[in-house]
Amino acid sequence: MSARRMLALTREHRGSIALSAGLSLAGSALVLAQPLVVRQVIDAAHAHAVQWTTVGGLAGLFAGQALLRTVTGYTLGRTGEAVVFGIRAALIGHLLRLPVPVYRRHRVGDLISRAGADTSALHTAVVAGCSDAVTGSLGLVGTVVLMAWLDTSLFLVVMCVTAVSAAVVLPVLPRLRKASGEGQRALGAMASDLERALSAIRTVRASRAESRETDRIVGQARLAREAGLRMIRLQAVVVPVSELAVQAALLATVIVGGIRVADGTASIAELVAFLLYLSYLTVPVVALLNAATTLQQAAGATARLAEVLGLPTETSPNAPVPLPASTAGRRPPPPATTGVTPVMGTTPTTGTAVPTAATTLEFHDVWFGYDPQRPVLRGASFHLPRQGPSALLGHSGAGKSTVVDLIERFHDPDRGRILLHGTDIRHVPLAEHRSRIGLVEQECPILYGTLRDNLAYAAPRTDDEHLLRVLQETGLGAFVRGLPEGLDTPIGEHGCTLSGGERQRIAIARALLSRPSLILLDEPTAHLDAAGEAALLRTVHRISRHCALLVIAHRRSTVQGIGRRLVLKDGTVSTHTGGH
Ligand SMILES: Nc1ncnc2c1ncn2[C@@H]1O[C@H](COP(=O)(O)OP(=O)(O)OP(=O)(O)O)[C@@H](O)[C@H]1O
């Protein structure tokens, strides 16, 4: 699938590839014609009758060859750039659409290295390697055919010498490929380890682990260097051996050809033409050897790229998902009630979701486990009203973040159903489903860029008026007014210029701006002091007037004032209403 995908990406450029091949063919034809014309010039000179038109034709062939080489080089280079760009674009799109669990299995640095170092290796292979391969193979076939036609016995002498050098060079090529793969793998591991250390740089410093991390990362760089050295050693054999082969063939031709001219079985003009072909032979042979080494080096990178492109992506975010007949359309709304589930004091209800017309989200007997043998959720059922806050409580490891991931469809339940506004979320296109939910993650990730970039991330077309209103609502009005460039102030990599509370509020404002019908707040007060926590809870209550809000919390203080509490224990959810 992956290799086929890469081939398909190349197929888009069939026209340019054919044009490049055609131009190379024409260039090779001009080169191959030259010795034949030289032979005529020598024969004419031998007879003291120089034909100026033939000499002019030869000069024309030289000029035409130079011109074609320029055009071919440009066309091949342009095609190579287009092919590699296509693969890079597909890879980047693919990397950003992998299912969320895949990012946990693969190291981020390694994935980044595939988009960087591996596509660069491929770039060299396509731009230089393919150009060499095309010109080399066309030139080689033409030269060999003409040499065999011109003088079969001299041709056989040349072939014997070439066969000896091929016996030395060919076994080296697979070793080059292996060394290249090892080098790329070491570079991937180096990028992963560097990413690991830089993303936790404060922990690294506080643990005085700079030297240990440096040793570990330099260790990977050393492996890459060793693989590089192995490649250099192998290449150091390939090029001189092939040059030596050409020189040996030249010597053999001069000796055998000289004897044949002396005994009258060949003319001087034929020997010169043959020698010219022999000297031309070095160009395609060296080009082919270069192509073979570059392509072998790229094979390792290509395999790593194909591996990533072979990973399945999430369902296309915009693809409409057909509804099965049994669940097509919205479920008819249940009889209207007065809104929030009737207060039941602190008496819990367990095991069933009680959908009402005013329900946003429903979990029906949901089972899920990262390892199906050890389910985290074991028949969880609950529902959220259309408006107002609910709290999801549970001890560490109970599965609260797993509930969030299931709502976002980062995973799908093993059994049971999750409905949003009465529709099974598996039957709604992913992008549409996620546009209805605002997620405020525990770490509140801030992206490198301006405050405006971060706020409008999920709703890029938001106007300033709406933006400022939401900022006011989330208690960020004064903060923004105090910034030197207001909304256009850069807020640094990972939001490192912000306090924990500011990051939290920015994340909440970002979630609110896309006007979701459900907001998920994962441990919103983790980075706040008591005053910050109280202020945030006021914000939470304010925003929950417009939409449903699920606050995930470890601490009871986080959910003070939230009457509706869902308690997650042993994989099931009990609902408590009315308690404080
Ligand atoms: N990607 C994963 N692969 C395997 N197991 C996982 C994965 N993510 C979470 N778990 C396990 O699933 C269980 C529930 O984890 P989850 O993060 O949902 O709990 P939580 O209630 O949010 O915990 P906390 O309050 O500490 O954040 C835990 O036992 C955890 O070890």
The ligand as an ORCA input file, in Angstrom:
! r2SCAN-3c Opt
* xyz 0 1
  N      -2.376      4.869     25.841
  C      -2.564      4.006     26.835
  N      -2.189      2.732     26.680
  C      -2.385      1.831     27.666
  N      -2.952      2.116     28.842
  C      -3.346      3.385     29.045
  C      -3.173      4.393     28.065
  N      -3.661      5.560     28.551
  C      -4.127      5.279     29.792
  N      -3.940      3.986     30.088
  C      -4.346      3.288     31.322
  O      -5.764      3.389     31.418
  C      -6.161      3.654     32.743
  C      -6.996      4.940     32.780
  O      -6.143      6.022     32.448
  P      -6.671      7.519     32.385
  O      -5.551      8.378     31.941
  O      -7.925      7.588     31.593
  O      -7.014      7.765     33.933
  P      -7.352      9.143     34.635
  O      -8.518      8.874     35.510
  O      -7.498     10.242     33.661
  O      -6.050      9.331     35.495
  P      -5.403     10.724     36.042
  O      -6.437     11.347     36.917
  O      -4.236     10.245     36.817
  O      -5.038     11.564     34.853
  C      -4.899      3.732     33.571
  O      -4.730      2.463     34.190
  C      -3.808      3.986     32.562
  O      -2.602      3.408     32.971
*
